[in-house]
């Protein structure tokens, strides 16, 4: 069983080494670590390569675009995603893969709020997440607590059946909507931590775009 871990990065030299050091290596799984870098201007790519990751430069902008590129290069039976800012618990990856396989699931989304550390998310960000999660539940009937989480664990084979149209931040909610419509899915709580390095998310701008995306996607599906 091979596990591909995909991490999009942009100027994450302060944290990427810490994240990669926490990812399990060896053991019962074969591991593939893929960094999809948005043309960082610091040492992100060099550090990742030194840690044994495969580094792909993706100059086309967008969170979703980075993941689509990563998916094209992934060869694992299971794909795990997380950010390069050390907010997600990379050390829990093996446990989450075990859980996916033991429960015969197709997709796990990692829920951040139940085990969130103090100061890990601003009040504004929490409010925005709540609005988007409620919208996702109402528009698509997806019973989920955290529609914006960026840590997922899923079987690579399901990608061919997911209609993923977003190249931006809305990709995170879209992949969950698509997975929940067609496959065996579950939310699993994880610890969520304060990020290292520069904050790149614009809460109101990205939140508004994500909300508009949900509405447009809902009505495209009728």
Beta strands, then each sheet from edge to edge (+ up, - down):
strand 1: 2-9
strand 2: 30-37
strand 3: 54-57
strand 4: 78-83
strand 5: 107-116
strand 6: 152-155
strand 7: 185-192
sheet 1: 3+ 2+ 1+ 4+ 6- 5+ 7+
end
